[in-house]
Amino acid sequence: MGASSLSRLSQAKLQGRVAVVTGAAMGIGSAIARELAGLGAQVLIADRSQQGAEQMAHSLVEAGAEARGLACDVSDPAQVERAAQYACQTWSGIDVLVNCAGVASAPGQPYTRCTPDEWRRTLDINLMGAVHWCAAAREPLLASKSGRIINISSITGVISAPYMPAYSVSKAALISLSKVLARDLATALVTVNAVCPGYIRTPMWGELEQRGASPDTEGDVFDQRVRLLVPMQKPQTVEDVAACVGFLATDLACHITGQVIGVDGGATI
Ligand SMILES: NC(=O)c1ccc[n+]([C@@H]2O[C@H](COP(=O)([O-])OP(=O)(O)OC[C@H]3O[C@@H](n4cnc5c(N)ncnc54)[C@H](O)[C@@H]3O)[C@@H](O)[C@H]2O)c1
């Protein structure tokens, strides 16, 4: 018997479980999909980019995992319903749902600069996308013996970000949704948690910097934020978030529900 047999963590696996990860064609979602596939789950990559979803699934299959990619805009309930049915028909159901698809709202301060269309677009994707998926996956999650919902929120859902009002509000609402559903699904032993990444250089940040993420900063907004706001003074990585999600998906985390977990180098302390 090796020393690793002493550790439950080293033996935690997701073999035979079906995981859906939204927004997994790139960035944080793609790292989460890799982590869950690495733990043995069958993974559906659901992303608004069909090509991105298929490429990501292909790379997981090439690495020996079982994965499919599907075009799905999370803000459209009909597309979400079809994608959930696809997962259930392809495999045995849905055990793990990771709502990661998200967009940054156009920077705008004061909040009145954020147009009604921008509010609607941000909330439709960041909040309603998760609402649609939680509804579409409800029955399979209830049928699962180890149902998990993991919502990717943000530190801006915990600490308000006035330079990006719609985004900040959408992420706070996602935290609230996680707590509401955690209570709703508790007796069915389905856990629901919110994971809040801090500062991670992904394509989302490139887009934000192009749009001028804050009127009161100059130069590299990302580096300034990390230096000023992260006590550990280091940006986090997509793998840091994926490791946390991977743990929450396993049986080891069966009593962790309704929690808001920061992966942020201390930014919310
Ligand atoms: N990068 C950060 O610093 C950071 C920090 C905190 C939270 N987050 C959150 O993490 C999640 C992932 O962010 P990221 O930085 O990897 O972003 P990203 O822009 O790199 O990737 C986002 C992915 O979501 C997909 N997507 C966007 N809208 C969609 C829709 N309507 N339907 C389906 N898919 C859609 C995109 O195609 C893309 O593949 C987001 O919810 C984001 O708010 C990111």
The ligand as a Gaussian input file, in Angstrom:
#p B3LYP/6-31G(d) Opt

LIG

0 1
 N      -10.564000      36.667000     -15.791000
 C      -10.816000      37.184000     -14.592000
 O       -9.996000      37.941000     -14.028000
 C      -12.107000      36.824000     -13.891000
 C      -12.244000      37.236000     -12.570000
 C      -13.412000      36.938000     -11.885000
 C      -14.414000      36.208000     -12.510000
 N      -14.269000      35.817000     -13.798000
 C      -15.379000      35.069000     -14.399000
 O      -14.921000      33.821000     -14.896000
 C      -15.706000      33.430000     -16.024000
 C      -14.786000      33.150000     -17.189000
 O      -14.049000      34.331000     -17.473000
 P      -12.783000      34.354000     -18.430000
 O      -11.890000      35.400000     -17.902000
 O      -12.285000      32.979000     -18.652000
 O      -13.476000      34.935000     -19.760000
 P      -13.141000      34.671000     -21.290000
 O      -13.711000      35.841000     -22.020000
 O      -11.712000      34.355000     -21.471000
 O      -14.014000      33.362000     -21.630000
 C      -15.417000      33.412000     -21.563000
 C      -16.018000      32.251000     -22.333000
 O      -17.440000      32.368000     -22.199000
 C      -18.033000      32.236000     -23.483000
 N      -19.298000      32.962000     -23.506000
 C      -19.482000      34.305000     -23.437000
 N      -20.789000      34.589000     -23.533000
 C      -21.441000      33.409000     -23.664000
 C      -22.799000      33.050000     -23.824000
 N      -23.762000      33.970000     -23.919000
 N      -23.111000      31.748000     -23.902000
 C      -22.143000      30.802000     -23.848000
 N      -20.845000      31.075000     -23.737000
 C      -20.496000      32.370000     -23.640000
 C      -17.004000      32.795000     -24.449000
 O      -17.203000      32.335000     -25.772000
 C      -15.704000      32.304000     -23.820000
 O      -15.376000      31.000000     -24.274000
 C      -16.678000      34.582000     -16.304000
 O      -17.924000      34.295000     -15.728000
 C      -16.024000      35.748000     -15.589000
 O      -16.952000      36.729000     -15.210000
 C      -13.129000      36.110000     -14.518000

